[in-house]
Amino acid sequence: MDEFKIGDIVFLRSDCMYICRLYMTVQSISDNDITCVWSVDRESFSECSFPKESLSIYDPSKDILNIGY
């Protein structure tokens, strides 16, 4: 299982396609949930908690599109 830290860039495991994947930043961590924040327009932010099992840590070395976050 991934070891999450505040500030990690993560995405939902269910986002199987790179082109539409939503990248989020870990804001807080509790026993079973991780709260993430993200923005799609760079002006407003969204926040939601997800079960740890539903998230993966973004690894730029495996980024086939070279997004560069």
MDAnalysis code that builds the backbone (N, CA, C; Angstrom):
import MDAnalysis as mda
import numpy as np

u = mda.Universe.empty(207, n_residues=69, atom_resindex=np.repeat(np.arange(69), 3), trajectory=True)
u.add_TopologyAttr("name", ["N", "CA", "C"] * 69)
u.add_TopologyAttr("resid", np.arange(1, 70))
u.add_TopologyAttr("resname", ["MET", "ASP", "GLU", "PHE", "LYS", "ILE", "GLY", "ASP", "ILE", "VAL", "PHE", "LEU", "ARG", "SER", "ASP", "CYS", "MET", "TYR", "ILE", "CYS", "ARG", "LEU", "TYR", "MET", "THR", "VAL", "GLN", "SER", "ILE", "SER", "ASP", "ASN", "ASP", "ILE", "THR", "CYS", "VAL", "TRP", "SER", "VAL", "ASP", "ARG", "GLU", "SER", "PHE", "SER", "GLU", "CYS", "SER", "PHE", "PRO", "LYS", "GLU", "SER", "LEU", "SER", "ILE", "TYR", "ASP", "PRO", "SER", "LYS", "ASP", "ILE", "LEU", "ASN", "ILE", "GLY", "TYR"])
u.atoms.positions = np.array([
    [0.846, -1.184, 0.000],
    [0.000, 0.000, 0.000],
    [0.887, 1.242, 0.000],
    [0.412, 2.267, -0.669],
    [1.154, 3.528, -0.744],
    [1.228, 4.190, 0.625],
    [2.360, 4.827, 0.909],
    [2.523, 5.641, 2.114],
    [2.309, 7.091, 1.716],
    [1.194, 7.661, 2.104],
    [0.848, 9.024, 1.728],
    [1.422, 10.027, 2.715],
    [1.807, 11.197, 2.178],
    [2.282, 12.309, 2.996],
    [1.546, 13.571, 2.559],
    [1.374, 14.503, 3.469],
    [0.771, 15.783, 3.118],
    [1.640, 16.436, 2.048],
    [0.994, 16.920, 0.995],
    [1.702, 17.544, -0.115],
    [1.910, 16.625, -1.313],
    [1.699, 15.303, -1.127],
    [1.828, 14.377, -2.262],
    [0.812, 14.699, -3.341],
    [1.180, 14.471, -4.576],
    [0.244, 14.566, -5.693],
    [-0.303, 13.166, -5.923],
    [-1.635, 13.063, -5.959],
    [-2.299, 11.769, -6.059],
    [-3.384, 11.821, -7.138],
    [-3.907, 10.651, -7.458],
    [-5.039, 10.554, -8.376],
    [-5.874, 9.339, -7.985],
    [-7.122, 9.326, -8.419],
    [-8.000, 8.195, -8.135],
    [-7.574, 6.993, -8.959],
    [-7.528, 5.828, -8.345],
    [-7.164, 4.598, -9.054],
    [-8.135, 4.313, -10.198],
    [-9.363, 4.783, -10.074],
    [-10.356, 4.526, -11.118],
    [-10.150, 5.388, -12.358],
    [-9.292, 6.422, -12.264],
    [-8.982, 7.264, -13.431],
    [-7.967, 6.530, -14.292],
    [-8.455, 5.661, -15.168],
    [-7.563, 4.770, -15.899],
    [-6.881, 5.442, -17.090],
    [-7.423, 6.531, -17.573],
    [-6.831, 7.176, -18.742],
    [-6.017, 8.395, -18.328],
    [-4.801, 8.504, -18.813],
    [-3.938, 9.637, -18.469],
    [-4.548, 10.965, -18.897],
    [-5.212, 10.988, -20.024],
    [-5.670, 12.247, -20.606],
    [-6.744, 12.931, -19.750],
    [-7.535, 12.172, -18.997],
    [-8.603, 12.783, -18.203],
    [-8.368, 12.618, -16.706],
    [-7.177, 12.217, -16.318],
    [-6.873, 11.988, -14.910],
    [-6.858, 13.319, -14.152],
    [-7.489, 13.328, -12.991],
    [-7.517, 14.515, -12.137],
    [-6.450, 14.360, -11.063],
    [-5.477, 15.257, -11.076],
    [-4.413, 15.231, -10.081],
    [-4.807, 16.119, -8.912],
    [-4.559, 15.620, -7.698],
    [-4.953, 16.318, -6.480],
    [-3.761, 16.364, -5.528],
    [-3.808, 17.262, -4.559],
    [-2.767, 17.379, -3.542],
    [-3.329, 16.924, -2.205],
    [-2.574, 16.077, -1.506],
    [-2.995, 15.611, -0.188],
    [-2.917, 16.774, 0.800],
    [-4.054, 17.057, 1.441],
    [-4.130, 18.152, 2.403],
    [-4.056, 17.645, 3.842],
    [-4.719, 16.519, 4.113],
    [-4.681, 15.953, 5.456],
    [-4.912, 14.449, 5.369],
    [-4.482, 13.756, 6.436],
    [-4.567, 12.303, 6.473],
    [-5.155, 11.889, 7.813],
    [-6.184, 11.029, 7.761],
    [-6.735, 10.453, 8.986],
    [-6.501, 8.943, 8.929],
    [-7.061, 8.211, 9.859],
    [-6.837, 6.765, 9.908],
    [-7.216, 6.061, 8.604],
    [-8.379, 6.380, 8.051],
    [-8.860, 5.664, 6.873],
    [-9.070, 6.538, 5.644],
    [-9.038, 7.850, 5.812],
    [-9.339, 8.755, 4.705],
    [-8.216, 9.747, 4.466],
    [-8.163, 10.206, 3.221],
    [-7.220, 11.243, 2.833],
    [-8.023, 12.381, 2.224],
    [-7.821, 13.583, 2.736],
    [-8.490, 14.764, 2.186],
    [-7.567, 15.397, 1.159],
    [-8.131, 15.624, -0.030],
    [-7.365, 16.179, -1.147],
    [-7.994, 17.485, -1.612],
    [-7.167, 18.342, -2.202],
    [-7.638, 19.574, -2.829],
    [-7.162, 19.594, -4.271],
    [-7.926, 20.275, -5.136],
    [-7.567, 20.398, -6.541],
    [-8.283, 21.589, -7.149],
    [-7.826, 21.975, -8.312],
    [-8.442, 23.070, -9.053],
    [-8.457, 22.701, -10.530],
    [-9.538, 22.988, -11.192],
    [-9.608, 22.755, -12.635],
    [-9.506, 24.053, -13.421],
    [-9.677, 25.194, -12.739],
    [-9.624, 26.473, -13.443],
    [-8.561, 27.419, -12.873],
    [-7.795, 26.948, -11.893],
    [-6.725, 27.715, -11.245],
    [-7.223, 28.949, -10.492],
    [-8.525, 29.032, -10.283],
    [-9.089, 30.141, -9.525],
    [-9.861, 29.654, -8.307],
    [-10.612, 28.586, -8.458],
    [-11.375, 28.034, -7.336],
    [-10.860, 26.628, -7.039],
    [-10.988, 26.234, -5.779],
    [-10.485, 24.933, -5.353],
    [-11.615, 24.074, -4.833],
    [-11.456, 22.781, -5.009],
    [-12.403, 21.803, -4.468],
    [-11.667, 20.951, -3.448],
    [-12.425, 20.370, -2.543],
    [-11.862, 19.536, -1.481],
    [-12.788, 18.354, -1.249],
    [-12.207, 17.171, -1.044],
    [-13.003, 15.983, -0.772],
    [-12.120, 14.955, -0.077],
    [-12.736, 14.090, 0.731],
    [-12.020, 13.000, 1.378],
    [-12.285, 11.704, 0.626],
    [-11.236, 10.889, 0.534],
    [-11.311, 9.619, -0.178],
    [-10.720, 8.517, 0.698],
    [-11.216, 7.286, 0.564],
    [-10.563, 6.173, 1.252],
    [-9.144, 6.004, 0.701],
    [-8.200, 5.669, 1.563],
    [-6.807, 5.502, 1.138],
    [-6.680, 4.517, -0.013],
    [-7.483, 3.478, 0.015],
    [-7.394, 2.427, -1.009],
    [-7.786, 2.908, -2.398],
    [-8.450, 4.052, -2.483],
    [-8.919, 4.541, -3.782],
    [-7.914, 5.456, -4.481],
    [-6.784, 5.775, -3.814],
    [-5.816, 6.726, -4.358],
    [-4.477, 6.075, -4.677],
    [-3.801, 6.643, -5.662],
    [-2.418, 6.279, -5.990],
    [-1.579, 7.544, -5.973],
    [-0.319, 7.395, -5.585],
    [0.607, 8.518, -5.613],
    [1.120, 8.709, -7.030],
    [1.127, 9.948, -7.500],
    [1.630, 10.268, -8.830],
    [3.137, 10.061, -8.872],
    [3.600, 9.310, -9.865],
    [5.022, 9.043, -10.061],
    [5.431, 9.601, -11.419],
    [6.140, 10.741, -11.453],
    [6.472, 11.358, -12.731],
    [7.330, 10.468, -13.628],
    [8.052, 9.515, -13.066],
    [8.872, 8.637, -13.892],
    [8.032, 7.649, -14.697],
    [6.751, 7.506, -14.326],
    [5.841, 6.620, -15.060],
    [4.837, 7.404, -15.890],
    [5.038, 8.709, -16.019],
    [4.102, 9.600, -16.711],
    [4.373, 9.550, -18.209],
    [3.541, 8.823, -18.950],
    [3.779, 8.661, -20.386],
    [3.500, 9.942, -21.172],
    [2.750, 10.874, -20.590],
    [2.456, 12.128, -21.280],
    [3.405, 13.238, -20.878],
    [4.274, 12.976, -19.889],
    [5.220, 13.969, -19.409],
    [4.523, 15.264, -19.002],
    [3.518, 15.121, -18.145],
    [2.738, 16.279, -17.685],
    [3.626, 17.204, -16.874],
    [4.493, 16.647, -16.062],
    [5.482, 17.451, -15.357],
    [5.008, 18.128, -14.093],
    [4.064, 17.556, -13.370],
    [3.637, 18.145, -12.093],
    [4.713, 17.967, -11.073],
])
